Amino acid sequence: MHEVVLDRLAGALLSVPAFGCVFARTAWFAEDLLWLAPEPDNPFRRLTSAVWRAFPECPPYAGAHGDAPDPHLTIGDLTLGTVADLRAAEADVSTNLPLYARVDHVLLMSGAPSPDSWHVVGDFPLAR
């Protein structure tokens, strides 16, 4: 079963071409989570849609954010510190923006809320 799921995921990800993006600004979800906004965000939306089509029983974020969750790169959240800590992180990160990235593969990770529990389960290429 595990291999079938990974093969289905690989197929979904291969339906999306590799792409470039820029992280030029920070943004917030309330004061709970600090993140970087990718530009353009449509390629990330295509990735989300491709995976959701492959696994329709598993909507992104369990459906908590509707059909179109905001693509983002998390910097930190309140489980890791205070709002003041996040504001300080935002100031530090902002001095290094914009960041340019080429997205040509996706890492599938698994873990628990506890620190150091995350590990890579798979590395999947996007279409060339």
All heavy atoms as an XYZ file, in Angstrom:
978
protein
N       0.828     -1.198      0.000
C       0.000      0.000      0.000
C       0.865      1.252      0.000
O       0.613      2.184     -0.725
C      -0.923     -0.033      1.227
C      -1.737      1.219      1.416
S      -3.067      1.316      0.240
C      -4.035      2.583      0.945
N       1.912      1.262      0.826
C       2.808      2.405      0.930
C       3.374      2.798     -0.437
O       3.371      3.970     -0.814
C       3.922      2.066      1.920
C       4.907      3.154      2.167
N       4.601      4.278      2.886
C       6.190      3.283      1.764
C       5.666      5.070      2.934
N       6.639      4.483      2.272
N       3.848      1.810     -1.207
C       4.429      2.074     -2.529
C       3.384      2.602     -3.503
O       3.687      3.458     -4.327
C       5.109      0.818     -3.081
C       6.395      0.474     -2.372
C       7.432      1.599     -2.419
O       7.608      2.220     -3.484
O       8.052      1.860     -1.373
N       2.150      2.109     -3.408
C       1.070      2.578     -4.282
C       0.815      4.061     -4.038
O       0.666      4.843     -4.980
C      -0.213      1.743     -4.061
C      -1.390      2.340     -4.799
C       0.011      0.300     -4.465
N       0.779      4.464     -2.791
C       0.551      5.866     -2.431
C       1.702      6.728     -2.938
O       1.483      7.794     -3.529
C       0.363      6.018     -0.905
C       0.369      7.476     -0.493
C      -0.927      5.326     -0.464
N       2.927      6.280     -2.722
C       4.086      7.050     -3.183
C       4.114      7.149     -4.704
O       4.461      8.205     -5.256
C       5.378      6.439     -2.654
C       5.558      6.505     -1.136
C       6.862      5.827     -0.727
C       5.496      7.925     -0.619
N       3.731      6.084     -5.408
C       3.675      6.126     -6.873
C       2.608      7.091     -7.356
O       2.814      7.831     -8.327
C       3.405      4.734     -7.446
C       4.594      3.799     -7.327
O       5.717      4.281     -7.039
O       4.402      2.573     -7.511
N       1.464      7.113     -6.683
C       0.393      8.047     -7.058
C       0.851      9.483     -6.836
O       0.605     10.364     -7.659
C      -0.880      7.752     -6.261
C      -2.052      8.550     -6.772
C      -3.417      8.248     -6.169
N      -3.503      7.323     -5.078
C      -4.504      7.335     -4.198
N      -5.471      8.246     -4.280
N      -4.547      6.458     -3.223
N       1.547      9.731     -5.734
C       2.076     11.062     -5.459
C       3.114     11.457     -6.507
O       3.078     12.572     -7.034
C       2.685     11.117     -4.057
C       3.322     12.445     -3.663
C       2.306     13.588     -3.707
C       3.943     12.329     -2.275
N       4.006     10.549     -6.838
C       5.028     10.832     -7.855
C       4.390     11.211     -9.180
O       4.818     12.173     -9.834
C       5.949      9.621     -8.023
N       3.355     10.483     -9.577
C       2.657     10.792    -10.824
C       2.006     12.169    -10.800
O       2.062     12.920    -11.784
N       1.405     12.503     -9.683
C       0.760     13.818     -9.558
C       1.798     14.929     -9.665
O       1.589     15.934    -10.361
C       0.015     13.912     -8.224
N       2.923     14.762     -9.005
C       3.953     15.803     -9.025
C       4.614     15.928    -10.386
O       4.999     17.021    -10.801
C       4.972     15.545     -7.922
C       4.394     15.666     -6.502
C       5.396     15.192     -5.468
C       3.931     17.088     -6.218
N       4.723     14.832    -11.117
C       5.292     14.893    -12.467
C       4.381     15.617    -13.449
O       4.795     15.934    -14.555
C       5.608     13.485    -12.978
C       6.944     12.923    -12.541
C       7.079     11.460    -12.959
C       8.103     13.752    -13.087
N       3.143     15.891    -13.049
C       2.235     16.634    -13.930
C       2.471     18.142    -13.861
O       1.889     18.904    -14.616
C       0.774     16.320    -13.575
O       0.402     16.947    -12.348
N       3.350     18.578    -12.959
C       3.626     20.004    -12.768
C       5.064     20.287    -13.201
O       5.987     19.642    -12.724
C       3.427     20.412    -11.287
C       3.746     21.882    -11.079
C       2.008     20.093    -10.839
N       5.247     21.262    -14.108
C       6.610     21.594    -14.530
C       7.401     22.308    -13.431
O       6.835     23.052    -12.625
C       6.418     22.537    -15.714
C       4.962     22.630    -15.976
C       4.230     21.986    -14.842
N       8.717     22.077    -13.424
C       9.606     22.822    -12.533
C       9.455     24.317    -12.818
O       9.085     24.713    -13.933
C      11.046     22.369    -12.754
N       9.745     25.145    -11.814
C       9.526     26.586    -11.974
C      10.450     27.371    -11.059
O      11.033     26.828    -10.123
C       8.060     26.951    -11.671
C       7.596     26.563    -10.293
C       7.679     27.456     -9.233
C       7.076     25.297    -10.046
C       7.248     27.102     -7.954
C       6.641     24.927     -8.770
C       6.730     25.839     -7.722
N      10.570     28.642    -11.349
C      11.307     29.555    -10.499
C      10.343     30.440     -9.740
O       9.188     30.623    -10.157
N      10.805     30.988     -8.634
C       9.981     31.916     -7.866
C      10.874     32.852     -7.071
O      12.084     32.638     -6.964
C       8.998     31.191     -6.956
S       9.782     30.373     -5.548
N      10.247     33.871     -6.544
C      10.920     34.855     -5.713
C      10.131     34.981     -4.421
O       8.894     35.007     -4.430
C      10.964     36.235     -6.419
C      11.586     37.286     -5.519
C      11.692     36.142     -7.737
N      10.846     35.035     -3.310
C      10.238     35.352     -2.021
C      10.694     36.770     -1.695
O      11.841     36.979     -1.298
C      10.674     34.360     -0.942
C      10.200     32.958     -1.200
C      11.030     32.037     -1.834
C       8.932     32.564     -0.833
C      10.609     30.740     -2.071
C       8.489     31.270     -1.071
C       9.332     30.357     -1.698
N       9.810     37.746     -1.919
C      10.199     39.152     -1.811
C       9.629     39.850     -0.583
O      10.058     40.953     -0.254
C       9.769     39.908     -3.069
N       8.654     39.199      0.082
C       8.027     39.882      1.219
C       7.568     38.879      2.257
O       7.305     37.722      1.962
C       6.851     40.734      0.763
C       5.700     39.932      0.195
C       4.530     40.810     -0.277
N       3.485     39.994     -0.851
C       2.519     39.382     -0.168
N       2.461     39.511      1.144
N       1.604     38.660     -0.779
N       7.485     39.380      3.484
C       6.903     38.591      4.565
C       5.412     38.882      4.640
O       4.935     39.894      4.130
C       7.558     38.923      5.919
O       7.345     40.299      6.209
C       9.039     38.601      5.914
N       4.710     37.983      5.297
C       3.281     38.165      5.528
C       2.933     37.403      6.814
O       3.754     36.658      7.345
C       2.463     37.650      4.352
N       1.730     37.620      7.294
C       1.284     37.012      8.552
C      -0.093     36.391      8.385
O      -0.927     36.902      7.640
C       1.175     38.090      9.639
C       2.480     38.617     10.111
C       3.262     39.566      9.503
C       3.171     38.238     11.298
N       4.388     39.786     10.230
C       4.362     38.992     11.353
C       2.896     37.344     12.327
C       5.276     38.885     12.387
C       3.807     37.230     13.358
C       4.984     37.993     13.387
N      -0.334     35.310      9.100
C      -1.680     34.801      9.342
C      -2.001     35.256     10.758
O      -1.471     34.701     11.733
C      -1.751     33.280      9.223
C      -1.522     32.762      7.819
C      -0.608     31.748      7.580
C      -2.218     33.289      6.741
C      -0.387     31.260      6.304
C      -2.007     32.808      5.450
C      -1.094     31.792      5.238
N      -2.834     36.309     10.848
C      -3.091     36.985     12.126
C      -1.734     37.334     12.734
O      -0.874     37.849     12.024
C      -3.963     36.141     13.040
N      -1.532     37.092     14.021
C      -0.202     37.227     14.614
C       0.292     35.859     15.067
O       1.127     35.739     15.954
C      -0.222     38.222     15.782
C      -0.275     39.662     15.337
C       0.032     40.626     16.475
O      -0.449     40.397     17.610
O       0.744     41.601     16.211
N      -0.239     34.828     14.399
C       0.075     33.451     14.780
C       1.226     32.848     13.990
O       1.934     31.985     14.489
C      -1.152     32.558     14.587
C      -2.322     32.984     15.444
O      -2.086     33.508     16.549
O      -3.463     32.791     15.012
N       1.378     33.276     12.733
C       2.339     32.622     11.862
C       2.943     33.641     10.904
O       2.218     34.375     10.229
C       1.647     31.513     11.071
C       2.563     30.556     10.333
C       2.089     29.129     10.539
C       2.628     30.878      8.877
N       4.250     33.672     10.854
C       5.011     34.539      9.958
C       5.465     33.706      8.772
O       5.964     32.585      8.945
C       6.227     35.107     10.706
C       7.267     35.873      9.896
C       6.675     37.138      9.273
C       8.466     36.202     10.776
N       5.302     34.257      7.561
C       5.647     33.479      6.372
C       6.186     34.356      5.257
O       6.056     35.579      5.301
C       4.464     32.658      5.896
C       3.153     33.376      5.713
C       2.276     33.728      6.699
C       2.550     33.807      4.489
N       1.169     34.346      6.162
C       1.307     34.406      4.804
C       2.923     33.735      3.156
C       0.448     34.930      3.845
C       2.064     34.259      2.192
C       0.841     34.842      2.535
N       6.808     33.707      4.279
C       7.245     34.365      3.059
C       6.248     34.056      1.958
O       5.779     32.913      1.822
C       8.629     33.867      2.627
C       9.798     34.232      3.522
C      11.076     33.587      3.001
C       9.969     35.742      3.607
N       5.935     35.076      1.173
C       4.975     34.939      0.074
C       5.727     34.671     -1.228
O       6.579     35.464     -1.618
C       4.153     36.214     -0.052
N       5.427     33.559     -1.916
C       6.091     33.283     -3.186
C       5.441     34.067     -4.326
O       4.227     34.264     -4.352
C       5.867     31.782     -3.372
C       4.576     31.511     -2.678
C       4.530     32.476     -1.518
N       6.273     34.496     -5.243
C       5.790     35.175     -6.445
C       6.467     34.534     -7.650
O       7.704     34.442     -7.655
C       6.126     36.665     -6.373
C       5.482     37.370     -5.203
C       6.021     38.794     -5.006
O       6.826     39.265     -5.836
O       5.660     39.402     -4.001
N       5.740     34.058     -8.624
C       4.289     33.925     -8.600
C       3.869     32.780     -7.686
O       4.665     31.888     -7.386
C       3.950     33.604    -10.054
C       5.161     32.898    -10.577
C       6.331     33.514     -9.862
N       2.608     32.818     -7.271
C       2.138     31.729     -6.404
C       1.366     30.659     -7.171
O       1.111     29.591     -6.657
C       1.343     32.260     -5.218
C      -0.006     32.850     -5.586
O      -0.358     32.934     -6.781
O      -0.736     33.244     -4.663
N       1.035     30.929     -8.451
C       0.267     29.948     -9.228
C       0.940     28.587     -9.357
O       0.256     27.561     -9.284
C      -0.086     30.507    -10.606
C      -1.227     31.489    -10.527
O      -2.017     31.471     -9.586
N      -1.320     32.368    -11.508
N       2.269     28.509     -9.550
C       2.865     27.164     -9.621
C       2.673     26.360     -8.331
O       2.474     25.144     -8.384
C       4.347     27.440     -9.878
C       4.379     28.792    -10.516
C       3.241     29.549     -9.876
N       2.707     27.029     -7.191
C       2.458     26.330     -5.928
C       0.995     25.884     -5.839
O       0.705     24.809     -5.320
C       2.821     27.226     -4.743
C       4.297     27.490     -4.633
C       4.852     28.647     -5.140
C       5.133     26.561     -4.022
C       6.211     28.892     -5.043
C       6.497     26.790     -3.926
C       7.043     27.957     -4.444
N       0.103     26.716     -6.350
C      -1.319     26.327     -6.387
C      -1.515     25.109     -7.294
O      -2.311     24.216     -6.984
C      -2.184     27.501     -6.835
C      -2.217     28.620     -5.819
C      -3.123     29.786     -6.271
N      -2.991     30.911     -5.379
C      -3.569     31.025     -4.192
N      -4.334     30.041     -3.740
N      -3.394     32.095     -3.452
N      -0.778     25.064     -8.426
C      -0.859     23.896     -9.310
C      -0.364     22.637     -8.598
O      -0.944     21.559     -8.755
C      -0.081     24.144    -10.599
C      -0.820     25.061    -11.577
C      -0.211     25.035    -12.966
N       1.116     25.621    -13.019
C       1.374     26.917    -13.144
N       0.389     27.785    -13.214
N       2.620     27.344    -13.201
N       0.705     22.762     -7.815
C       1.189     21.613     -7.042
C       0.124     21.119     -6.069
O      -0.159     19.923     -5.984
C       2.451     21.983     -6.258
C       3.764     21.985     -6.999
C       4.862     22.595     -6.122
C       4.147     20.587     -7.437
N      -0.460     22.057     -5.336
C      -1.507     21.692     -4.372
C      -2.670     21.015     -5.077
O      -3.163     19.971     -4.627
C      -1.984     22.943     -3.605
O      -0.871     23.523     -2.918
C      -3.086     22.604     -2.612
N      -3.099     21.577     -6.197
C      -4.231     21.002     -6.941
C      -3.912     19.613     -7.473
O      -4.764     18.719     -7.441
C      -4.625     21.924     -8.101
O      -5.140     23.131     -7.614
N      -2.692     19.437     -7.986
C      -2.313     18.129     -8.528
C      -2.341     17.056     -7.444
O      -2.840     15.944     -7.665
C      -0.925     18.213     -9.169
N      -1.824     17.377     -6.281
C      -1.821     16.402     -5.182
C      -3.242     16.151     -4.698
O      -3.636     15.006     -4.438
C      -0.888     16.863     -4.037
C      -1.024     15.955     -2.823
C       0.552     16.915     -4.524
N      -4.054     17.186     -4.618
C      -5.432     17.028     -4.172
C      -6.235     16.178     -5.149
O      -7.044     15.343     -4.744
C      -6.058     18.400     -3.977
C      -7.366     18.396     -3.236
C      -8.019     17.348     -2.673
C      -8.181     19.535     -2.981
N      -9.186     17.753     -2.079
C      -9.301     19.101     -2.256
C      -8.065     20.877     -3.283
C     -10.311     19.964     -1.846
C      -9.057     21.733     -2.874
C     -10.168     21.283     -2.153
N      -6.001     16.388     -6.464
C      -6.696     15.555     -7.459
C      -6.300     14.081     -7.295
O      -7.133     13.190     -7.466
C      -6.375     16.030     -8.879
C      -7.198     17.210     -9.330
C      -7.067     17.477    -10.827
N      -5.694     17.592    -11.281
C      -4.960     18.700    -11.224
N      -5.477     19.812    -10.723
N      -3.716     18.708    -11.670
N      -5.036     13.841     -6.981
C      -4.571     12.461     -6.802
C      -5.111     11.840     -5.513
O      -5.274     10.622     -5.427
C      -3.047     12.418     -6.803
N      -5.375     12.689     -4.515
C      -5.858     12.230     -3.212
C      -7.075     13.069     -2.799
O      -6.995     13.858     -1.852
C      -4.748     12.346     -2.158
C      -3.528     11.537     -2.468
C      -2.462     12.101     -3.164
C      -3.450     10.209     -2.076
C      -1.343     11.349     -3.464
C      -2.327      9.447     -2.381
C      -1.272     10.020     -3.085
N      -8.205     12.923     -3.505
C      -9.368     13.780     -3.227
C      -9.928     13.624     -1.809
O     -10.594     14.524     -1.298
C     -10.394     13.359     -4.276
C      -9.956     12.019     -4.745
C      -8.457     11.960     -4.558
N      -9.607     12.522     -1.172
C     -10.070     12.307      0.199
C      -9.230     13.087      1.219
O      -9.551     13.087      2.412
C     -10.047     10.809      0.536
C      -8.666     10.193      0.654
C      -7.961      9.861     -0.673
O      -8.430     10.251     -1.760
O      -6.913      9.196     -0.605
N      -8.190     13.764      0.753
C      -7.267     14.490      1.636
C      -7.122     15.944      1.188
O      -6.091     16.328      0.611
C      -5.901     13.818      1.642
S      -5.917     12.113      2.188
N      -8.127     16.780      1.442
C      -7.984     18.182      1.038
C      -6.858     18.866      1.806
O      -6.534     18.455      2.934
C      -9.346     18.797      1.387
C      -9.929     17.891      2.401
C      -9.372     16.520      2.140
N      -6.239     19.879      1.198
C      -5.159     20.592      1.896
C      -5.622     21.103      3.261
O      -6.728     21.639      3.396
C      -4.836     21.759      0.962
C      -5.373     21.355     -0.363
C      -6.539     20.447     -0.098
N      -4.772     20.931      4.265
C      -5.047     21.381      5.632
C      -6.391     20.843      6.132
O      -7.093     21.500      6.890
C      -4.995     22.903      5.730
C      -3.657     23.471      5.351
C      -3.432     23.989      4.072
C      -2.603     23.463      6.250
C      -2.189     24.481      3.705
C      -1.363     23.961      5.892
C      -1.165     24.461      4.617
O       0.077     24.947      4.261
N      -6.745     19.642      5.676
C      -7.991     18.977      6.056
C      -9.215     19.835      5.760
O     -10.240     19.725      6.412
C      -7.963     18.560      7.524
N      -9.091     20.715      4.748
C     -10.199     21.567      4.344
C     -10.406     22.811      5.182
O     -11.331     23.582      4.946
N      -9.541     23.049      6.148
C      -9.715     24.176      7.076
C      -9.600     25.538      6.400
O     -10.093     26.524      6.939
C      -8.699     24.076      8.215
N      -8.959     25.600      5.237
C      -8.742     26.897      4.587
C      -9.408     26.983      3.218
O      -8.971     27.742      2.357
C      -7.239     27.177      4.466
C      -6.541     27.145      5.792
N      -6.716     28.116      6.747
C      -5.710     26.235      6.336
C      -6.005     27.813      7.814
N      -5.393     26.673      7.594
N     -10.437     26.203      3.007
C     -11.194     26.257      1.759
C     -10.452     25.610      0.602
O      -9.509     24.843      0.781
N     -10.891     25.967     -0.597
C     -10.370     25.355     -1.815
C      -9.024     25.913     -2.263
O      -8.378     25.328     -3.118
C     -11.371     25.535     -2.962
C     -12.616     24.691     -2.777
O     -12.609     23.811     -1.909
O     -13.587     24.930     -3.518
N      -8.634     27.060     -1.734
C      -7.424     27.709     -2.235
C      -6.576     28.259     -1.090
O      -6.508     29.468     -0.882
C      -7.804     28.818     -3.204
N      -5.920     27.382     -0.331
C      -5.065     27.898      0.751
C      -3.916     28.735      0.168
O      -3.466     28.497     -0.947
C      -4.542     26.630      1.428
C      -4.727     25.541      0.444
C      -5.865     25.932     -0.441
N      -3.475     29.729      0.923
C      -2.401     30.608      0.469
C      -1.069     29.862      0.453
O      -0.619     29.373      1.494
C      -2.259     31.814      1.410
C      -3.407     32.784      1.289
O      -3.847     33.042      0.152
O      -3.863     33.290      2.328
N      -0.426     29.792     -0.712
C       0.925     29.217     -0.733
C       1.853     30.079      0.122
O       1.787     31.311      0.081
C       1.321     29.295     -2.210
C       0.032     29.385     -2.953
C      -0.887     30.152     -2.057
N       2.704     29.423      0.884
C       3.593     30.181      1.767
C       4.762     29.319      2.221
O       4.701     28.094      2.166
C       2.830     30.703      2.985
C       2.303     29.628      3.878
N       1.154     28.925      3.606
C       2.784     29.122      5.039
C       0.941     28.036      4.558
N       1.927     28.125      5.448
N       5.807     29.995      2.657
C       6.958     29.348      3.267
C       7.011     29.839      4.704
O       7.267     31.013      4.966
C       8.242     29.721      2.517
C       9.553     29.190      3.091
C       9.550     27.667      3.145
C      10.722     29.689      2.247
N       6.714     28.953      5.638
C       6.651     29.335      7.045
C       8.029     29.696      7.583
O       8.987     28.962      7.382
C       6.056     28.188      7.888
O       4.739     27.902      7.407
C       6.003     28.551      9.369
N       8.095     30.834      8.268
C       9.309     31.243      8.977
C       9.208     30.802     10.434
O      10.154     30.278     11.004
C       9.520     32.768      8.893
C       9.755     33.173      7.435
C      10.669     33.204      9.786
C       9.775     34.666      7.218
N       8.053     31.024     11.051
C       7.865     30.621     12.438
C       6.443     30.846     12.871
O       5.682     31.568     12.218
N       6.071     30.230     13.978
C       4.730     30.421     14.526
C       4.800     30.510     16.042
O       5.865     30.342     16.634
C       3.767     29.338     14.053
C       4.122     27.950     14.546
O       4.611     27.804     15.685
O       3.893     26.993     13.802
N       3.667     30.777     16.645
C       3.639     31.004     18.093
C       3.998     29.773     18.917
O       4.294     29.904     20.094
C       2.281     31.554     18.521
C       2.020     33.012     18.136
C       0.659     33.472     18.658
C       3.122     33.929     18.664
N       4.000     28.604     18.316
C       4.453     27.432     19.076
C       5.965     27.462     19.278
O       6.490     26.738     20.110
C       4.066     26.110     18.378
O       4.745     26.036     17.116
C       2.565     26.001     18.181
N       6.655     28.317     18.511
C       8.119     28.388     18.588
C       8.621     29.606     19.352
O       9.821     29.742     19.574
C       8.709     28.417     17.177
C       8.374     27.205     16.311
C       8.878     27.417     14.889
C       8.966     25.945     16.909
N       7.725     30.509     19.709
C       8.161     31.716     20.407
C       7.014     32.692     20.564
O       5.855     32.347     20.336
N       7.355     33.914     20.915
C       6.360     34.959     21.132
C       6.191     35.797     19.864
O       6.990     35.692     18.925
C       6.808     35.886     22.271
O       7.985     36.578     21.839
C       7.091     35.105     23.555
N       5.181     36.658     19.872
C       5.003     37.587     18.755
C       6.249     38.465     18.621
O       6.715     38.729     17.505
C       3.728     38.450     18.938
C       3.649     39.544     17.881
C       2.488     37.563     18.874
N       6.823     38.881     19.730
C       8.052     39.690     19.678
C       9.189     38.909     19.015
O       9.954     39.482     18.218
C       8.449     40.136     21.079
N       9.297     37.623     19.322
C      10.309     36.790     18.676
C      10.079     36.738     17.167
O      11.027     36.834     16.376
C      10.286     35.359     19.222
C      10.691     35.260     20.676
O      11.466     36.112     21.156
O      10.208     34.307     21.341
N       8.824     36.565     16.775
C       8.502     36.497     15.349
C       8.765     37.828     14.657
O       9.241     37.868     13.521
C       7.056     36.054     15.146
C       6.732     34.618     15.578
C       5.242     34.334     15.416
C       7.560     33.613     14.795
N       8.470     38.940     15.337
C       8.759     40.268     14.764
C      10.272     40.449     14.581
O      10.723     41.002     13.574
C       8.200     41.377     15.648
C       6.691     41.410     15.714
C       6.102     42.214     14.587
N       4.643     42.189     14.694
C       3.841     42.165     13.649
N       4.328     42.191     12.434
N       2.533     42.139     13.813
N      11.051     39.979     15.520
C      12.506     40.059     15.396
C      12.986     39.190     14.231
O      13.867     39.604     13.459
C      13.175     39.633     16.703
N      12.411     38.006     14.089
C      12.764     37.133     12.972
C      12.397     37.790     11.647
O      13.164     37.732     10.678
C      12.057     35.779     13.115
N      11.248     38.442     11.616
C      10.822     39.137     10.397
C      11.821     40.227     10.019
O      12.196     40.362      8.846
C       9.432     39.742     10.596
C       8.911     40.479      9.388
C       7.508     41.018      9.593
O       7.175     41.411     10.744
O       6.741     41.055      8.619
N      12.270     40.991     11.003
C      13.250     42.042     10.732
C      14.545     41.447     10.185
O      15.122     41.967      9.221
C      13.514     42.850     11.996
N      15.001     40.352     10.772
C      16.229     39.701     10.305
C      16.072     39.157      8.890
O      16.938     39.363      8.033
C      16.632     38.561     11.237
C      17.202     39.046     12.561
O      17.576     40.234     12.659
O      17.265     38.223     13.496
N      14.971     38.451      8.653
C      14.747     37.851      7.338
C      14.594     38.931      6.268
O      15.122     38.793      5.158
C      13.512     36.922      7.376
C      13.056     36.527      5.984
C      13.800     35.689      8.213
N      13.899     40.000      6.585
C      13.615     41.049      5.599
C      14.875     41.676      5.023
O      14.882     42.118      3.874
C      12.728     42.130      6.215
O      11.445     41.596      6.489
N      15.956     41.688      5.798
C      17.201     42.277      5.293
C      17.832     41.429      4.191
O      18.710     41.915      3.483
C      18.230     42.474      6.427
O      18.580     41.205      6.954
C      17.682     43.377      7.520
N      17.395     40.171      4.065
C      17.952     39.267      3.051
C      17.019     39.022      1.877
O      17.291     38.139      1.046
C      18.320     37.934      3.702
C      19.450     38.099      4.679
O      20.533     38.497      4.299
N      19.181     37.821      5.942
N      15.928     39.757      1.797
C      14.988     39.582      0.691
C      15.364     40.516     -0.448
O      15.917     41.587     -0.211
C      13.565     39.860      1.169
C      13.046     38.941      2.267
C      11.636     39.327      2.664
C      13.101     37.483      1.845
N      15.081     40.151     -1.669
C      14.361     38.944     -2.093
C      15.271     37.713     -2.151
O      16.477     37.822     -2.333
C      13.867     39.311     -3.487
C      14.886     40.267     -4.011
C      15.378     41.036     -2.805
N      14.627     36.558     -2.017
C      15.281     35.269     -2.202
C      14.753     34.654     -3.498
O      13.542     34.677     -3.739
C      14.960     34.320     -1.044
C      15.384     34.753      0.350
C      14.845     33.769      1.379
C      16.891     34.858      0.442
N      15.648     34.142     -4.294
C      15.266     33.503     -5.550
C      15.419     31.999     -5.393
O      16.395     31.534     -4.798
C      16.152     34.003     -6.694
C      16.021     35.493     -6.913
C      16.832     36.385     -6.225
C      15.052     35.999     -7.765
C      16.698     37.756     -6.402
C      14.902     37.366     -7.945
C      15.742     38.235     -7.253
O      15.587     39.582     -7.426
N      14.464     31.240     -5.946
C      14.504     29.782     -5.816
C      14.070     29.118     -7.112
O      13.236     29.654     -7.853
C      13.601     29.325     -4.680
N      14.628     27.966     -7.365
C      14.190     27.096     -8.455
C      13.570     25.879     -7.785
O      14.216     25.205     -6.958
C      15.382     26.686     -9.316
C      15.034     25.705    -10.392
C      14.702     26.426    -11.678
N      14.394     25.448    -12.720
C      13.356     25.563    -13.520
N      12.571     26.613    -13.442
N      13.122     24.670    -14.424
N      12.324     25.602     -8.113
C      11.600     24.468     -7.521
C      11.535     23.374     -8.581
O      10.818     23.512     -9.569
C      10.193     24.897     -7.053
C       9.451     23.715     -6.449
C      10.281     26.055     -6.074
N      12.318     22.308     -8.379
C      12.338     21.224     -9.350
C      12.072     19.854     -8.727
O      12.080     18.848     -9.407
C      13.646     21.212    -10.136
C      14.874     21.060     -9.256
O      14.737     20.795     -8.040
O      15.986     21.210     -9.782
N      11.836     19.842     -7.416
C      11.451     18.603     -6.743
C      10.699     18.942     -5.452
O      10.729     20.082     -5.000
C      12.659     17.703     -6.463
C      13.605     18.253     -5.456
N      14.583     19.169     -5.757
C      13.730     18.032     -4.131
C      15.260     19.474     -4.673
N      14.759     18.806     -3.662
N      10.045     17.937     -4.926
C       9.257     18.082     -3.697
C       9.727     17.020     -2.715
O       9.887     15.848     -3.085
C       7.746     17.904     -3.988
C       6.943     17.856     -2.700
C       7.239     19.019     -4.893
N       9.956     17.434     -1.483
C      10.287     16.488     -0.425
C       9.024     16.162      0.357
O       8.319     17.070      0.798
C      11.325     17.071      0.534
C      12.702     17.378     -0.040
C      13.589     18.007      1.032
C      13.348     16.133     -0.612
N       8.753     14.890      0.528
C       7.678     14.437      1.399
C       8.308     14.160      2.756
O       9.268     13.386      2.857
C       7.024     13.167      0.855
C       5.967     12.524      1.747
C       4.791     13.463      1.971
C       5.514     11.196      1.141
N       7.784     14.841      3.771
C       8.339     14.696      5.115
C       7.272     14.183      6.067
O       6.084     14.417      5.865
C       8.897     16.033      5.586
C      10.027     16.524      4.691
S      10.794     18.020      5.281
C      11.677     17.374      6.689
N       7.730     13.524      7.110
C       6.836     12.996      8.135
C       7.451     13.293      9.495
O       8.671     13.297      9.646
C       6.679     11.486      7.945
O       5.848     10.946      8.953
N       6.588     13.548     10.469
C       7.073     13.811     11.813
C       5.936     14.135     12.748
O       4.765     14.036     12.397
N       6.301     14.541     13.924
C       5.353     14.888     14.979
C       5.642     16.316     15.423
O       6.646     16.903     15.024
C       5.520     13.922     16.147
N       4.779     16.888     16.256
C       5.040     18.245     16.737
C       6.329     18.397     17.546
O       6.844     19.492     17.690
C       3.824     18.551     17.608
C       2.749     17.662     17.097
C       3.456     16.410     16.656
N       6.877     17.308     18.031
C       8.086     17.407     18.862
C       9.308     17.758     18.009
O       9.408     17.346     16.851
C       8.320     16.099     19.604
O       8.443     15.037     18.690
N      10.232     18.504     18.574
C      11.449     18.884     17.839
C      12.245     17.661     17.381
O      12.234     16.613     18.029
C      12.254     19.692     18.865
C      11.261     20.124     19.894
C      10.200     19.068     19.919
N      12.905     17.816     16.258
C      13.805     16.793     15.708
C      13.121     15.478     15.350
O      13.780     14.442     15.246
C      14.979     16.524     16.662
C      15.786     17.774     16.945
O      15.982     18.581     16.008
O      16.203     17.964     18.100
N      11.808     15.504     15.163
C      11.116     14.262     14.814
C      10.903     14.115     13.304
O      10.501     13.055     12.840
C       9.757     14.201     15.526
O       8.870     15.164     14.989
N      11.180     15.159     12.540
C      10.875     15.143     11.104
C      11.982     14.462     10.310
O      13.159     14.612     10.593
C      10.656     16.572     10.607
C       9.365     17.101     11.145
C       9.168     17.712     12.343
C       8.094     17.018     10.525
N       7.838     18.018     12.507
C       7.156     17.602     11.398
C       7.639     16.514      9.316
C       5.801     17.703     11.094
C       6.292     16.621      9.020
C       5.393     17.204      9.907
N      11.550     13.719      9.274
C      12.500     13.066      8.375
C      11.904     13.010      6.969
O      10.687     13.085      6.792
C      12.855     11.665      8.884
C      11.679     10.738      8.920
N      10.765     10.734      9.949
C      11.266      9.796      8.046
C       9.829      9.827      9.696
N      10.108      9.243      8.561
N      12.766     12.890      5.985
C      12.341     12.823      4.584
C      11.903     11.401      4.267
O      12.637     10.445      4.510
C      13.481     13.261      3.641
C      13.081     13.063      2.183
C      13.857     14.723      3.906
N      10.694     11.291      3.725
C      10.136     10.000      3.325
C      10.411      9.748      1.845
O      10.624      8.618      1.427
C       8.613      9.960      3.597
C       7.989      8.680      3.083
C       8.338     10.141      5.083
N      10.377     10.828      1.057
C      10.598     10.681     -0.379
C      11.007     11.991     -1.009
O      10.730     13.069     -0.475
N      11.653     11.906     -2.157
C      12.113     13.048     -2.936
C      11.575     12.850     -4.348
O      11.942     11.879     -5.010
C      13.637     13.108     -2.915
C      14.210     14.345     -3.585
O      13.497     15.021     -4.347
O      15.388     14.631     -3.332
N      10.686     13.741     -4.793
C       9.956     13.561     -6.031
C      10.254     14.679     -7.023
O      10.080     15.850     -6.687
C       8.446     13.515     -5.763
C       8.059     12.443     -4.797
C       7.989     12.725     -3.436
C       7.771     11.170     -5.216
C       7.630     11.752     -2.518
C       7.419     10.179     -4.313
C       7.351     10.476     -2.962
N      10.676     14.338     -8.235
C      10.956     15.386     -9.222
C       9.668     15.962     -9.807
O       8.636     15.277     -9.868
C      11.744     14.641    -10.296
C      11.250     13.231    -10.210
C      10.956     13.004     -8.744
N       9.762     17.205    -10.218
C       8.711     17.814    -11.021
C       9.082     17.586    -12.485
O      10.211     17.201    -12.810
C       8.605     19.316    -10.732
C       8.258     19.692     -9.289
C       8.151     21.225     -9.155
C       6.989     19.016     -8.812
N       8.140     17.866    -13.387
C       8.411     17.694    -14.818
C       9.498     18.651    -15.265
O       9.587     19.783    -14.786
C       7.118     17.929    -15.609
N      10.325     18.231    -16.175
C      11.407     19.071    -16.702
C      10.943     19.853    -17.903
O      10.176     19.466    -18.674
C      12.601     18.217    -17.101
C      13.134     17.434    -15.932
C      14.350     18.115    -15.354
N      14.756     17.441    -14.125
C      15.039     18.075    -13.026
N      14.960     19.356    -12.957
N      15.405     17.417    -11.965
